[in-house]
Amino acid sequence: MSQPPTKRAVSALLASRCPHCSSVARVRTRKHVTFTVDELYFQCSNLWCGCSWKSQLSVLHIISPSATPREGLDIPVTPHAPRPVPANDPGVAIPPAANDEAVSDTA
């Protein structure tokens, strides 16, 4: 079983672009604010630029619901197109295939 990544390893994976010179910027510090919000402190890698800034990382919506949801935490589930129903489910109407068109035998 592998160990979870260290705080330093996670920060090294998060990168952005400097808003001034467009160089790669790395997360120098990450501060946990709430269960759904973190503050990220970025630093530009361009020594001539030297820009640093604070950014916010937040959970917007859930794509795949958790098997162990936190009580009292209300995060909306993403709106998505209805998923196709498997054809072998009993009692479920199967929609016609998209490529089925009315074909006439008189040609």
C-alpha positions, 0 to 999 in steps of 0.5 A, spaced: 500 500 500 502 506 497 503 512 502 499 519 500 503 524 497 507 529 502 504 536 502 511 538 498 509 533 493 502 535 492 504 543 491 509 541 486 504 538 482 500 544 482 502 549 477 499 555 473 501 561 469 504 568 471 498 573 470 504 578 468 509 574 464 506 567 462 512 563 465 510 557 469 508 559 477 508 554 482 504 553 489 509 555 494 504 554 500 497 551 501 492 553 506 486 549 508 480 554 509 474 549 509 472 542 506 471 545 500 476 551 499 483 552 499 488 558 498 494 557 494 500 562 494 503 562 487 510 564 485 513 566 478 519 562 476 521 567 472 526 571 476 526 577 472 518 578 474 518 575 481 510 576 481 507 572 487 499 572 488 494 568 492 489 564 489 483 560 491 481 553 489 474 551 491 469 545 489 464 547 484 460 541 484 460 533 484 462 529 478 461 522 481 458 522 488 462 519 494 461 513 497 462 516 504 459 523 504 460 528 509 454 529 513 452 537 513 456 538 506 451 540 501 455 540 494 451 540 488 452 534 483 454 536 476 448 537 471 449 532 465 446 529 460 442 523 461 446 516 461 444 511 456 440 505 459 443 498 459 439 494 454 439 488 458 435 492 464 428 488 464 422 493 464 426 499 461 424 501 454 430 501 449 430 508 445 431 507 437 438 507 435 440 514 432 442 511 425 435 507 424 431 511 419 425 509 415 427 505 410 422 503 404 423 496 400 420 499 394 426 502 390 
